[in-house]
Amino acid sequence: MKKNFIFVAVLVLGVLMVSLVAAWSWKTTGDVVSPIGMGVPQNPPADYTRTFEINGVMYNLKGIYVSKSENIAKLGLKKLNTAESEREISAELRVGESYVFSEFPVKISVTKIINPFFRRFDIAVVDAEYYEGNGNPGFNFVQGNGLYVKLDNFELKDSTEDINVLFPEGAGKDEDNLLRTAYDISINFDADIEDYFVALFNDGTNFESYIMRATNFLTASGVDRATFQYKDSNGYWTDVKVDAQEGDVVSIGNVEFLVVHINKNQKSVRLNRVSTTSDVLFSDDDLTFDDYIDDYFVASYYHGNYPESYLMRATNFKIESNINKTTFQYKKDGVWIDAKSDAREGDVVSIGMAEFSVGTILKNEKTVKIYARQDTNFYTLFNDENNFVILPPTEDSYSEYEFAIRDQSERILSTYDIEFKVEIRGHGSGGGG
């Protein structure tokens, strides 16, 4: 079932209390224990803990360090009455942040830090939730410091990063810190070199994504035809429309697209939206990175048994000898490292097995166009266990979003339904001092 995660920042001005509530929901099960107040002296004793039960299991939540002035709390969690109780896992959080323990199916969130009556210790108010998706797929979606969602301590092929993936107005952290992904209103699909494409529907409230392909190309009565299939939750290709021809509309869920052209000999199709007002997008093989507003993009290689993803950016735009240049970097354990310095139009950038070509570079605008080469894309994100999610379009709006975590066969392992909500609440109270 779904539970709402509520993160509260409280400001007291005289007798007026104003709360800004940022909430999302995803599929969880079990009881909710909220809040758990943790008061921590400057030199806390070893047993300064709060014990609580969640989903039938007892835990100790220990306040290791809490500082209102630094807006930070370090908390330890220990499972009781099991062999695992010998190990205590700790997490350091700021107000509004959350942490999912990989060893325990528990998510904790620090909702506020207070200092009651100027005592010698501060108190962290903590929410604890049972976390259904723990351990299996390796994707920990948590609340960032503000109204956005990030992947916490995400394990890439050879790096561990925090990746901001979604906020109400797009992919990334906010409008000035975007995650650039690759989608367009039309697509050319070539079955000889491409395994699939992604068709998305997003009207701001409802979101759907489907892994699809065109296959079984043939000519009947002088007309080139193809069959469109999607990958179901069990990883099997399932027919959506058999023997489609030019002019046909293919529908699955809320996704509808027009078959513009089919070439049987080349095993290729061109697809487009049904209308200009359609809320459908397709995965694409190129993107334009804007250094003014984009934090990074993801370059993924996907072929065979060893897919890999890299967090990348373009930076250091310049003009030398009338040639526009830029440097491409990848992130490794929080540090940006050059992948190709002073790249120019026509260059090929390689990182691991992923490769892309460099298109037009504009120094003043700080933009660069890049084109994915074979088996590389800019819209999937793989972890080190070879599971992946489809990244959202960069500049769409979202009140809800479903991340489907898939294995290499595109079989869905689990889903996370995220709902954004902002609410202003005012409270008046009487009394004098």
C-alpha positions in Angstrom: 0.0 0.0 0.0 1.0 3.6 -0.3 2.2 5.8 2.5 2.7 9.5 2.4 6.1 10.9 3.5 5.7 14.3 5.2 8.7 16.6 5.7 8.0 19.6 7.8 10.1 22.8 8.2 8.8 24.9 11.1 9.2 28.6 11.5 7.9 30.3 14.7 7.4 34.1 14.6 5.8 35.4 17.8 2.6 33.5 18.1 2.4 32.4 14.5 3.6 29.0 13.3 3.9 28.4 9.6 4.6 25.0 8.2 5.8 24.2 4.7 4.9 20.6 4.0 6.6 18.7 1.1 5.3 15.2 0.5 5.6 12.3 -1.8 4.3 8.8 -1.7 5.5 5.4 -2.9 4.6 1.8 -2.2 5.4 0.8 1.3 4.1 -1.6 3.8 4.1 -1.9 7.6 3.4 0.4 10.5 4.6 3.9 10.7 6.4 5.2 13.8 6.4 9.0 13.8 7.9 11.1 15.3 10.8 9.8 17.3 12.4 12.6 19.4 16.1 12.2 19.9 17.7 14.5 22.4 21.5 14.3 22.4 23.7 15.9 25.1 27.2 17.1 24.1 28.7 13.8 25.5 25.8 11.3 25.1 26.0 8.0 27.0 26.3 4.9 24.9 22.7 3.9 25.6 21.1 7.2 24.6 18.5 5.6 22.3 14.9 5.3 21.4 13.4 1.8 20.9 10.6 1.3 18.4 8.8 -1.4 16.5 8.2 -1.4 12.8 6.7 -4.2 10.8 7.0 -6.5 13.8 10.7 -6.0 14.3 12.3 -4.0 17.2 15.0 -1.4 16.5 17.1 1.0 18.5 17.5 4.4 17.0 20.5 6.1 18.6 21.2 9.8 18.6 25.0 10.0 18.0 25.2 13.8 17.3 22.6 16.5 16.8 23.3 20.2 16.1 20.5 22.8 15.5 23.1 25.4 14.5 24.5 23.1 11.9 21.1 21.8 10.9 22.4 18.2 11.0 21.8 14.9 12.9 23.9 11.8 12.9 21.8 8.8 13.8 22.5 5.1 14.3 20.1 2.2 13.8 20.5 -1.3 15.3 18.2 -4.3 14.8 17.4 -6.0 18.2 17.1 -9.6 19.2 18.8 -11.0 16.1 22.3 -11.9 15.0 22.4 -8.6 13.1 22.1 -6.6 16.3 25.9 -6.6 16.7 26.2 -4.1 13.9 25.0 -0.5 14.1 24.5 1.4 10.9 24.8 5.2 11.0 23.6 8.0 8.7 24.2 11.7 8.7 21.2 13.8 7.7 20.1 17.4 7.4 16.6 18.6 8.0 14.3 17.3 5.2 16.7 14.6 4.1 16.1 10.8 4.3 18.2 7.7 4.4 17.4 4.1 3.4 19.5 1.5 5.2 20.7 -1.1 2.8 21.0 -3.7 5.6 17.5 -2.9 7.1 14.2 -2.3 5.4 13.9 1.0 7.2 13.9 4.6 5.9 14.5 7.4 8.4 13.8 11.1 7.9 14.8 14.1 10.0 11.9 16.5 10.0 13.2 19.2 12.3 15.8 20.0 14.9 14.9 22.1 17.9 16.5 23.3 21.1 13.8 23.4 23.8 14.2 26.2 26.3 17.9 26.6 25.5 18.9 23.4 27.2 22.3 21.8 26.7 21.2 19.4 24.1 19.3 19.6 20.7 16.5 17.3 19.6 16.1 15.8 16.2 12.6 14.8 15.3 12.7 11.7 13.2 10.2 9.7 11.1 10.8 6.0 10.5 9.1 4.0 7.7 9.2 0.4 6.6 10.9 0.4 3.2 9.5 -2.3 0.9 12.0 -2.0 -1.9 15.1 -2.5 0.3 18.0 -4.5 -1.0 16.7 -6.1 -4.1 17.2 -3.7 -7.0 19.8 -1.3 -5.6 17.9 1.9 -6.1 17.3 4.1 -3.0 15.0 7.0 -3.8 15.1 9.6 -1.0 13.9 13.1 -0.3 16.5 15.8 -1.1 16.9 18.9 1.0 13.9 20.6 -0.7 11.2 19.3 -2.9 13.1 16.9 -5.1 14.0 13.2 -5.3 17.5 11.8 -5.5 19.2 8.5 -5.7 21.2 8.2 -2.5 24.6 6.6 -2.6 23.9 5.1 -6.1 26.3 2.5 -7.2 27.4 3.0 -10.7 29.9 0.6 -12.4 32.9 2.1 -10.7 31.6 5.0 -8.7 29.2 5.9 -6.0 27.1 9.1 -6.5 24.1 11.0 -5.2 22.0 11.7 -8.4 19.2 14.2 -8.4 16.5 12.6 -10.7 13.2 14.4 -10.3 11.4 17.6 -9.1 7.9 18.8 -10.0 9.0 20.7 -13.1 11.4 18.2 -14.6 14.4 15.9 -14.2 17.1 17.0 -11.8 17.1 19.1 -8.7 15.5 22.4 -9.8 15.1 24.6 -12.9 18.8 25.7 -12.7 20.2 22.2 -11.9 18.7 19.8 -14.5 19.4 16.2 -15.4 19.5 16.4 -19.2 17.9 13.4 -20.9 17.1 12.6 -24.6 13.5 12.6 -25.8 11.7 14.0 -28.9 8.2 14.1 -30.5 9.2 11.7 -33.2 11.6 8.8 -33.7 13.4 6.8 -36.4 13.7 3.2 -35.2 16.2 0.8 -37.0 15.7 -2.8 -36.0 19.1 -3.8 -37.4 21.0 -1.8 -34.8 18.5 -0.9 -32.1 17.0 -3.3 -29.6 14.1 -1.1 -28.5 12.7 2.4 -28.0 10.9 4.0 -25.1 7.4 5.6 -25.6 6.3 7.9 -22.7 3.0 9.5 -21.8 2.9 12.4 -19.3 0.1 14.9 -18.8 1.5 16.2 -15.6 -0.6 13.9 -13.4 -0.4 10.5 -15.0 2.9 9.0 -16.2 3.4 5.8 -18.3 6.5 4.4 -20.0 6.8 1.4 -22.3 9.8 -0.4 -23.7 8.8 -1.1 -27.3 10.1 -2.4 -30.6 9.1 -2.9 -34.3 9.7 -6.4 -35.6 8.4 -9.0 -38.1 8.9 -6.7 -41.1 7.1 -8.0 -44.3 5.5 -6.9 -47.5 1.8 -7.9 -48.0 -0.2 -6.8 -51.1 2.6 -4.4 -52.0 2.5 -2.7 -48.6 5.4 -2.7 -46.1 4.3 -3.7 -42.6 5.7 -4.2 -39.2 4.5 -5.6 -35.8 4.8 -3.4 -32.7 5.5 -5.1 -29.4 6.1 -4.0 -25.8 8.0 -5.6 -23.0 5.6 -6.7 -20.2 6.4 -6.8 -16.5 7.7 -10.4 -16.8 10.2 -9.4 -19.5 8.2 -11.0 -22.5 7.6 -9.2 -25.8 3.9 -8.9 -26.3 2.1 -7.8 -29.5 0.4 -4.4 -29.4 -0.4 -4.1 -33.1 0.3 -6.8 -35.7 1.1 -6.0 -39.4 0.8 -2.2 -38.9 1.2 -0.1 -42.0 1.8 3.6 -42.8 -1.1 5.8 -41.4 -2.0 3.3 -38.6 -2.2 4.5 -35.0 -0.6 2.3 -32.3 -2.1 2.5 -28.8 -1.0 1.1 -25.5 -2.4 2.5 -22.3 -2.5 6.3 -22.8 0.3 6.2 -25.3 -0.8 6.7 -28.9 1.5 7.3 -31.9 1.3 7.4 -35.7 3.2 5.2 -38.0 4.6 7.6 -40.6 6.8 5.3 -42.7 7.9 1.7 -42.8 10.8 0.3 -44.9 10.8 -3.5 -44.9 14.2 -3.9 -46.5 16.0 -1.5 -44.1 13.8 -2.8 -41.2 13.2 0.8 -40.1 10.1 2.8 -39.1 9.4 6.5 -38.5 6.9 7.3 -35.7 5.3 10.6 -34.6 2.8 11.9 -32.2 -0.8 11.5 -33.3 -1.3 15.3 -32.8 0.6 18.4 -31.7 -1.3 18.4 -28.4 -0.3 14.8 -27.6 1.5 14.1 -24.3 3.7 11.4 -25.9 7.5 11.5 -26.3 10.0 9.0 -27.6 13.5 8.2 -26.5 16.1 9.8 -28.8 19.7 9.3 -29.6 20.8 13.0 -29.3 20.6 15.8 -26.8 21.7 19.4 -26.3 23.6 20.0 -23.1 23.2 23.5 -21.7 25.9 24.3 -19.1 23.9 27.3 -17.7 21.1 25.1 -16.4 22.1 21.5 -16.8 24.1 19.8 -14.0 24.8 16.6 -15.9 23.6 13.9 -18.3 23.9 10.1 -18.2 25.7 8.2 -20.9 24.9 4.5 -20.8 26.2 1.6 -22.8 23.8 -1.3 -23.1 24.7 -4.4 -25.0 25.4 -7.9 -23.8 26.0 -8.8 -20.2 27.9 -5.8 -19.0 25.9 -2.5 -19.3 27.4 0.6 -17.7 26.3 4.2 -17.0 28.4 7.3 -16.4 27.4 10.7 -14.9 28.8 13.3 -17.3 28.8 17.0 -18.2 30.3 19.5 -20.7 32.3 22.4 -19.2 35.1 24.9 -19.9 33.6 26.2 -23.2 36.1 28.2 -25.2 37.1 29.5 -28.6 40.6 28.8 -29.9 41.7 29.6 -33.5 38.1 30.4 -34.2 37.1 26.9 -33.2 34.5 26.3 -30.5 35.6 23.7 -27.9 34.4 22.1 -24.7 35.7 19.6 -22.2 33.6 16.5 -21.3 34.0 15.2 -17.8 32.6 12.2 -15.8 32.0 12.0 -12.1 33.8 9.4 -10.0 33.1 9.2 -6.3 32.1 12.9 -6.2 35.0 14.2 -8.2 34.8 15.5 -11.9 37.5 13.9 -14.1 38.3 14.9 -17.7 37.1 12.3 -20.3 38.1 14.5 -23.3 39.6 17.9 -23.1 39.0 20.6 -25.7 36.6 18.5 -27.7 35.5 20.0 -31.0 32.7 19.3 -33.5 33.2 15.8 -35.1 35.2 14.4 -32.2 34.2 11.1 -30.6 34.1 10.9 -26.8 34.6 7.5 -25.1 34.1 6.5 -21.5 34.2 2.8 -20.7 32.2 1.2 -23.5 29.9 4.3 -24.0 30.6 6.5 -27.0 29.0 9.6 -28.4 29.9 12.1 -31.2 30.2 15.8 -30.7 28.0 18.1 -32.8 27.6 21.9 -32.7 29.4 23.7 -29.9 28.4 27.3 -29.0 30.8 28.9 -26.6 28.7 32.0 -25.7 25.5 29.9 -25.1 27.6 27.2 -23.4 25.7 24.5 -25.3 26.8 21.4 -27.1 24.9 18.8 -29.2 25.9 15.2 -28.8 24.8 12.1 -30.7 24.8 8.6 -29.2 26.8 6.0 -31.1 25.8 2.3 -31.4 24.6 0.7 -28.1 24.9 4.1 -26.2 21.9 6.1 -25.0 21.1 9.1 -22.8 17.9 7.9 -21.1 18.6 4.8 -19.1 20.5 4.6 -15.8 22.2 1.3 -14.8 23.6 0.4 -11.4 26.4 -2.0 -10.7 24.0 -4.9 -10.4 22.9 -4.3 -14.1 19.4 -3.2 -13.1 18.1 0.1 -14.6 15.4 2.7 -14.7 14.2 4.9 -17.5 15.0 8.5 -16.8 12.3 11.1 -17.1 12.1 13.8 -19.8 14.0 16.9 -18.6 11.5 19.7 -18.9 8.1 18.0 -18.4 6.0 18.7 -15.3 5.2 16.0 -12.7 2.8 15.7 -9.9 3.3 11.9 -10.1 5.9 9.7 -11.5 6.5 5.9 -11.5 10.1 4.6 -11.5 10.1 1.0 -12.8 13.3 -0.8 -11.9 14.1 -3.5 -14.5 16.7 -6.2 -14.9 18.7 -6.8 -18.1 15.8 -8.7 -19.7 13.7 -5.5 -19.0 11.6 -7.5 -16.5 10.2 -5.2 -13.8 11.6 -6.0 -10.4 9.8 -3.3 -8.5 8.2 0.1 -8.9 8.2 3.3 -6.9 5.3 5.7 -7.2 6.2 9.3 -6.3 3.7 12.0 -5.7 4.6 15.6 -5.2 2.6 17.9 -2.9 3.2 21.3 -1.5 1.0 22.7 1.2 1.1 25.9 3.3 -0.5 25.6 6.7 -1.0 28.6 9.1 -1.7 28.2 12.8 -2.6 31.1 15.2 -2.2 30.6 19.0 -3.1 32.8 21.9 -1.4 33.4 25.2 1.0 36.0 26.6 4.5 36.1 28.0 
